[in-house]
């Protein structure tokens, strides 16, 4: 009985020591929170700015590899098949844009919840940041394409 108690105690001390190494305190905590907020707000600003461009790109058939890199972009053959089903290009673009807005909102809310509950843990900040910026490439590639024109 004594050995199981010792094994349990060692497991608890390992969990406590690993938790303590990921904690931020003092000025590092404030800096990490400010950097996280700044990067997330910048990322979400880029996402909001790229939605109109993405919506416009989805209404036309992609012809270049960069244009086809946008999530949901259809090549000419796929675009003609879409029109043959009776779905207009603007309806397809609206559906696709709404899908990405909902997807981004879900992951951003989860990241925000983690940030609000565990912003003193640098590993939790990293996980929350990853969840928020996870879909950034999908939409912002349309913004890059629009800037190049």
PADOGU-807121 format. One record per residue: x negated, y negated, z of N, C-alpha, C in turn; chain; residue number from 1. Coordinates in Angstrom, 2 decimals. Each point is the difference from the previous one (the first is absolute). Layout:
N
REC|neast|nnorth|nup|caeast|canorth|caup|ceast|cnorth|cup|chain|n
REC|X|Y|Z|X|Y|Z|X|Y|Z|A|NUM
...
END
This chain:
149
REC|neast|nnorth|nup|caeast|canorth|caup|ceast|cnorth|cup|chain|n
REC|-0.82|1.19|0.00|0.82|-1.19|0.00|-0.87|-1.25|0.00|A|1
REC|-1.10|0.06|0.66|-0.88|-1.14|0.09|-0.63|-0.32|-1.36|A|2
REC|-0.32|1.04|-0.81|-0.61|-0.22|-1.30|0.96|-0.68|-0.97|A|3
REC|1.26|0.37|0.01|0.97|-0.64|-0.89|0.19|-1.47|0.37|A|4
REC|-0.08|-0.29|1.30|0.12|-1.38|0.44|-1.19|-0.83|-0.49|A|5
REC|-1.19|0.57|0.01|-1.20|-0.68|-0.47|0.09|-0.23|-1.51|A|6
REC|0.46|1.01|-0.75|0.16|-0.14|-1.45|0.99|-1.09|-0.36|A|7
REC|1.08|-0.08|0.74|1.01|-1.03|-0.21|-0.57|-1.39|0.29|A|8
REC|-0.81|-0.08|1.04|-0.61|-1.28|0.38|-0.97|-0.48|-1.08|A|9
REC|-0.80|0.91|-0.58|-0.93|-0.35|-1.07|0.73|-0.50|-1.23|A|10
REC|1.11|0.61|-0.35|0.80|-0.43|-1.15|0.53|-1.41|0.22|A|11
REC|0.46|-0.26|1.22|0.51|-1.35|0.31|-1.10|-1.04|-0.09|A|12
REC|-1.19|0.32|0.50|-1.10|-0.97|-0.04|-0.45|-0.25|-1.42|A|13
REC|0.03|1.02|-0.88|-0.34|-0.21|-1.40|1.01|-0.91|-0.68|A|14
REC|1.27|0.19|0.28|1.03|-0.84|-0.60|-0.13|-1.44|0.48|A|15
REC|-0.29|-0.20|1.26|-0.15|-1.34|0.54|-1.23|-0.67|-0.58|A|16
REC|-1.13|0.73|-0.10|-1.22|-0.61|-0.51|0.12|-0.34|-1.48|A|17
REC|0.70|0.83|-0.79|0.15|-0.32|-1.42|0.95|-1.18|-0.19|A|18
REC|0.99|-0.15|0.86|0.90|-1.14|-0.08|-0.72|-1.28|0.39|A|19
REC|-0.86|0.09|0.97|-0.71|-1.19|0.47|-0.97|-0.54|-1.05|A|20
REC|-0.54|0.85|-0.86|-0.96|-0.48|-1.00|0.67|-0.72|-1.16|A|21
REC|1.30|0.12|-0.17|0.69|-0.69|-1.09|0.71|-1.27|0.46|A|22
REC|-0.08|-0.33|1.26|0.66|-1.19|0.53|-0.81|-1.27|-0.29|A|23
REC|0.70|-1.06|-0.31|-0.61|-1.31|-0.18|0.41|-0.89|1.15|A|24
REC|-0.93|-0.83|0.46|0.31|-0.92|1.08|-0.64|-1.35|-0.28|A|25
REC|0.49|-1.00|0.68|-0.60|-1.33|-0.05|0.08|-0.64|-1.38|A|26
REC|-1.11|-0.61|-0.39|-0.02|-0.73|-1.27|0.09|0.94|-1.20|A|27
REC|-0.51|1.23|0.12|0.11|0.96|-1.10|1.46|0.32|-0.30|A|28
REC|0.82|0.08|1.04|1.42|0.28|-0.18|0.68|-1.14|-0.75|A|29
REC|-0.28|-1.22|0.37|0.60|-1.17|-0.66|-0.46|-0.09|-1.44|A|30
REC|-1.29|0.21|-0.23|-0.53|-0.05|-1.36|0.63|1.09|-0.87|A|31
REC|0.09|1.22|0.52|0.57|1.10|-0.77|1.47|-0.26|-0.34|A|32
REC|0.75|-0.53|0.94|1.40|-0.31|-0.28|0.14|-1.09|-1.05|A|33
REC|-0.82|-1.03|0.09|0.07|-1.10|-0.98|-0.42|0.47|-1.40|A|34
REC|-1.05|0.80|-0.07|-0.43|0.53|-1.29|1.08|0.90|-0.59|A|35
REC|0.59|0.85|0.83|1.07|0.89|-0.47|1.16|-0.82|-0.54|A|36
REC|0.45|-0.97|0.77|1.12|-0.84|-0.44|-0.33|-0.75|-1.28|A|37
REC|-1.20|-0.57|-0.08|-0.40|-0.73|-1.20|-0.03|0.88|-1.23|A|38
REC|-0.60|1.17|0.10|-0.07|0.90|-1.14|1.37|0.53|-0.41|A|39
REC|0.83|0.32|0.97|1.34|0.51|-0.30|0.86|-1.09|-0.65|A|40
REC|-0.05|-1.21|0.53|0.79|-1.08|-0.60|-0.48|-0.31|-1.41|A|41
REC|-1.32|0.01|-0.22|-0.54|-0.21|-1.34|0.48|1.10|-0.95|A|42
REC|-0.05|1.24|0.45|0.44|1.12|-0.81|1.49|-0.09|-0.33|A|43
REC|0.81|-0.29|1.00|1.44|-0.11|-0.25|0.32|-1.20|-0.90|A|44
REC|-0.79|-1.07|0.12|0.17|-1.13|-0.90|-0.29|0.37|-1.45|A|45
REC|-1.06|0.78|-0.20|-0.31|0.48|-1.35|1.11|0.90|-0.53|A|46
REC|0.54|0.83|0.86|1.09|0.88|-0.43|1.22|-0.81|-0.43|A|47
REC|0.38|-0.99|0.79|1.16|-0.82|-0.34|-0.25|-0.76|-1.29|A|48
REC|-1.22|-0.50|-0.18|-0.33|-0.73|-1.22|-0.02|0.90|-1.22|A|49
REC|-0.27|1.29|0.18|-0.12|0.89|-1.15|1.33|0.63|-0.42|A|50
REC|1.04|-0.10|0.80|1.27|0.61|-0.38|0.59|-0.56|-1.30|A|51
REC|0.03|-1.31|-0.21|0.54|-0.48|-1.29|-0.81|0.50|-1.19|A|52
REC|-1.30|0.03|0.12|-0.85|0.48|-1.08|0.23|1.48|-0.26|A|53
REC|0.11|0.77|1.08|0.26|1.43|-0.15|1.36|0.24|-0.65|A|54
REC|0.98|-0.78|0.39|1.34|0.13|-0.58|-0.04|-0.28|-1.51|A|55
REC|-0.75|-1.02|-0.41|-0.12|-0.33|-1.43|-0.72|1.10|-0.76|A|56
REC|-1.07|0.55|0.59|-0.76|1.05|-0.68|0.81|1.27|-0.18|A|57
REC|0.89|0.30|0.92|0.81|1.21|-0.09|1.09|-0.09|-1.06|A|58
REC|0.27|-1.18|-0.49|1.03|-0.17|-1.02|-0.52|0.23|-1.41|A|59
REC|-1.29|0.20|-0.15|-0.59|0.25|-1.32|-0.79|1.29|0.04|A|60
REC|-0.19|0.59|-1.17|-0.81|1.21|-0.09|-1.46|-0.36|0.17|A|61
REC|-0.73|0.82|0.72|-1.42|-0.28|0.20|-0.78|0.47|-1.22|A|62
REC|-0.99|-0.79|-0.38|-0.80|0.32|-1.18|-1.48|0.16|0.33|A|63
REC|-0.44|-0.58|1.10|-1.41|0.10|0.38|-0.13|0.87|1.25|A|64
REC|-1.19|0.58|0.21|-0.19|0.82|1.20|0.24|-0.79|1.30|A|65
REC|-0.36|-1.29|0.01|0.23|-0.80|1.20|1.49|-0.20|0.25|A|66
REC|0.75|-0.26|-1.06|1.43|-0.19|0.15|0.70|1.30|0.41|A|67
REC|-0.51|1.13|-0.45|0.59|1.29|0.37|-0.38|0.42|1.41|A|68
REC|-0.94|-0.71|0.61|-0.42|0.30|1.37|1.01|-0.48|1.03|A|69
REC|0.90|-0.87|-0.39|1.03|-0.49|0.91|0.99|1.12|0.30|A|70
REC|0.32|0.19|1.27|0.91|1.08|0.39|1.36|-0.21|-0.65|A|71
REC|0.47|1.00|-0.70|1.30|-0.07|-0.65|-0.05|-0.49|-1.42|A|72
REC|-1.16|-0.44|-0.48|-0.12|-0.48|-1.38|0.17|1.18|-0.95|A|73
REC|0.75|-0.24|-1.05|0.28|1.07|-0.95|-0.71|-0.27|-1.33|A|74
REC|-0.56|1.04|-0.63|-0.51|-0.19|-1.35|1.16|-0.15|-0.98|A|75
REC|-0.29|-0.30|-1.24|1.05|-0.28|-0.98|1.00|1.16|-0.12|A|76
REC|-0.50|1.24|-0.02|0.89|1.16|-0.13|0.95|0.09|1.20|A|77
REC|-0.53|-0.14|1.20|0.83|0.04|1.20|0.99|-1.15|0.06|A|78
REC|-0.42|-1.15|-0.50|0.87|-1.17|-0.01|1.18|0.23|-0.94|A|79
REC|-0.26|0.59|-1.16|1.09|0.28|-0.95|0.95|1.06|0.54|A|80
REC|-0.54|1.00|0.69|0.86|1.01|0.62|0.86|-0.60|1.10|A|81
REC|-0.56|-0.95|0.73|0.76|-0.69|1.05|1.17|-0.77|-0.62|A|82
REC|-0.27|-0.71|-1.07|1.06|-0.75|-0.68|1.05|0.93|-0.60|A|83
REC|-0.41|1.20|-0.44|0.95|0.96|-0.57|0.96|0.54|1.06|A|84
REC|-0.40|0.00|1.26|0.90|0.48|1.06|1.06|-1.03|0.37|A|85
REC|-0.15|-1.22|-0.51|0.98|-1.04|0.30|-0.42|-0.94|1.11|A|86
REC|-1.17|0.20|0.54|-0.51|-0.86|1.06|-0.82|-1.12|-0.63|A|87
REC|0.33|-1.23|0.33|-0.73|-1.13|-0.59|-1.35|-0.18|0.68|A|88
REC|-0.87|-0.72|-0.66|-1.34|-0.24|0.53|0.06|-0.82|1.29|A|89
REC|0.90|-0.96|0.07|0.10|-0.82|1.21|0.55|0.81|1.18|A|90
REC|0.92|0.92|-0.28|0.52|0.87|1.07|-1.10|0.92|0.52|A|91
REC|-0.79|0.55|-0.91|-1.10|0.86|0.41|-1.02|-0.78|0.82|A|92
REC|-0.34|-1.19|-0.45|-0.98|-0.83|0.72|0.53|-0.39|1.38|A|93
REC|1.29|-0.34|0.07|0.59|-0.36|1.30|0.01|1.19|0.95|A|94
REC|0.39|1.17|-0.50|0.01|1.20|0.84|-1.40|0.30|0.51|A|95
REC|-0.98|-0.03|-0.88|-1.38|0.30|0.38|-0.53|-1.02|1.01|A|96
REC|0.29|-1.27|-0.22|-0.46|-1.05|0.92|0.66|0.15|1.37|A|97
REC|1.29|0.28|0.02|0.70|0.20|1.27|-0.56|1.21|0.74|A|98
REC|-0.31|1.06|-0.74|-0.61|1.18|0.62|-1.31|-0.36|0.69|A|99
REC|-0.87|-0.77|-0.67|-1.29|-0.35|0.58|0.16|-0.97|1.17|A|100
REC|0.98|-0.89|-0.06|0.24|-0.91|1.12|0.40|0.80|1.24|A|101
REC|0.90|0.96|-0.17|0.43|0.81|1.13|-1.17|0.83|0.54|A|102
REC|-0.77|0.59|-0.89|-1.16|0.80|0.41|-1.01|-0.84|0.78|A|103
REC|-0.30|-1.17|-0.50|-0.95|-0.89|0.66|0.54|-0.48|1.34|A|104
REC|1.29|-0.29|0.07|0.60|-0.42|1.27|-0.08|1.10|1.05|A|105
REC|0.26|1.23|-0.39|-0.06|1.11|0.96|-1.39|0.13|0.58|A|106
REC|-1.02|0.05|-0.86|-1.37|0.17|0.49|-0.48|-1.22|0.77|A|107
REC|0.43|-1.18|-0.41|-0.41|-1.22|0.71|0.62|-0.06|1.39|A|108
REC|1.24|0.42|0.12|0.65|0.01|1.32|-0.68|1.02|0.92|A|109
REC|-0.34|1.16|-0.53|-0.71|0.99|0.81|-1.35|-0.55|0.45|A|110
REC|-0.73|-0.63|-0.92|-1.28|-0.61|0.36|0.16|-1.10|1.02|A|111
REC|1.04|-0.81|-0.14|0.26|-1.08|0.96|0.34|0.55|1.38|A|112
REC|0.77|1.08|0.05|0.32|0.62|1.28|-1.26|0.50|0.69|A|113
REC|-0.87|0.65|-0.76|-1.27|0.47|0.58|-0.82|-1.19|0.48|A|114
REC|-0.04|-1.07|-0.80|-0.75|-1.19|0.40|0.55|-0.60|1.29|A|115
REC|1.31|-0.12|0.10|0.61|-0.60|1.18|-0.20|0.85|1.26|A|116
REC|-0.01|1.31|-0.15|-0.11|0.87|1.16|-1.44|0.30|0.41|A|117
REC|-0.93|0.05|-0.97|-1.36|0.44|0.30|-1.06|-0.88|-0.63|A|118
REC|0.19|-1.30|0.01|-0.98|-0.88|-0.65|-1.30|-0.12|0.78|A|119
REC|-0.08|0.60|1.17|-1.26|-0.02|0.75|-0.88|1.20|-0.33|A|120
REC|0.43|0.83|-0.93|-0.75|1.19|-0.40|-0.43|-0.18|-1.45|A|121
REC|-1.32|-0.02|-0.25|-0.47|-0.28|-1.35|0.40|1.09|-0.98|A|122
REC|0.13|1.23|0.46|0.42|1.08|-0.88|1.47|-0.15|-0.40|A|123
REC|0.81|-0.45|0.93|1.41|-0.27|-0.30|0.12|-1.19|-0.96|A|124
REC|-0.84|-1.01|0.18|0.00|-1.14|-0.93|-0.37|0.45|-1.41|A|125
REC|-0.98|0.87|-0.11|-0.41|0.52|-1.30|1.13|0.79|-0.65|A|126
REC|0.66|0.85|0.78|1.12|0.79|-0.52|1.15|-0.91|-0.42|A|127
REC|0.31|-0.99|0.81|1.09|-0.92|-0.34|-0.33|-0.80|-1.26|A|128
REC|-1.24|-0.44|-0.12|-0.43|-0.76|-1.18|0.09|0.88|-1.25|A|129
REC|-0.43|1.24|0.12|0.06|0.92|-1.14|1.44|0.22|-0.44|A|130
REC|0.91|0.14|0.94|1.41|0.20|-0.37|0.57|-1.22|-0.71|A|131
REC|-0.39|-1.19|0.43|0.55|-1.22|-0.60|-0.56|-0.21|-1.41|A|132
REC|-1.28|0.24|-0.21|-0.60|-0.28|-1.31|0.01|1.21|-0.92|A|133
REC|0.60|1.09|0.43|0.01|1.24|-0.76|0.55|-0.19|-1.42|A|134
REC|1.06|-0.74|-0.16|0.65|-0.16|-1.31|-0.44|-1.25|-0.75|A|135
REC|-0.99|-0.69|0.49|-0.39|-1.27|-0.62|-0.45|0.18|-1.44|A|136
REC|-0.75|1.02|-0.29|-0.54|0.19|-1.34|1.10|0.25|-1.02|A|137
REC|1.06|0.64|0.44|1.07|0.36|-0.91|0.62|-1.24|-0.64|A|138
REC|0.24|-1.02|0.77|0.68|-1.18|-0.49|-0.98|-1.08|-0.46|A|139
REC|-1.10|-0.17|0.70|-0.90|-1.10|-0.34|-0.73|0.19|-1.32|A|140
REC|-0.02|1.21|-0.54|-0.62|0.18|-1.32|0.79|-0.77|-1.06|A|141
REC|1.30|-0.18|0.21|0.79|-0.81|-0.93|-0.41|-1.46|0.08|A|142
REC|-0.36|-0.47|1.19|-0.47|-1.38|0.15|-1.33|-0.19|-0.70|A|143
REC|-0.88|0.97|0.11|-1.29|-0.09|-0.69|0.21|-0.06|-1.51|A|144
REC|0.90|0.79|-0.51|0.29|0.01|-1.43|0.58|-1.33|-0.44|A|145
REC|0.86|-0.59|0.80|0.60|-1.30|-0.34|-1.04|-1.11|0.03|A|146
REC|-0.95|0.07|0.90|-1.06|-1.03|0.09|-0.90|0.09|-1.21|A|147
REC|-0.26|1.20|-0.50|-0.89|0.17|-1.14|0.57|-0.53|-1.30|A|148
REC|1.31|-0.17|-0.07|0.63|-0.50|-1.23|-0.20|-1.46|-0.17|A|149
END
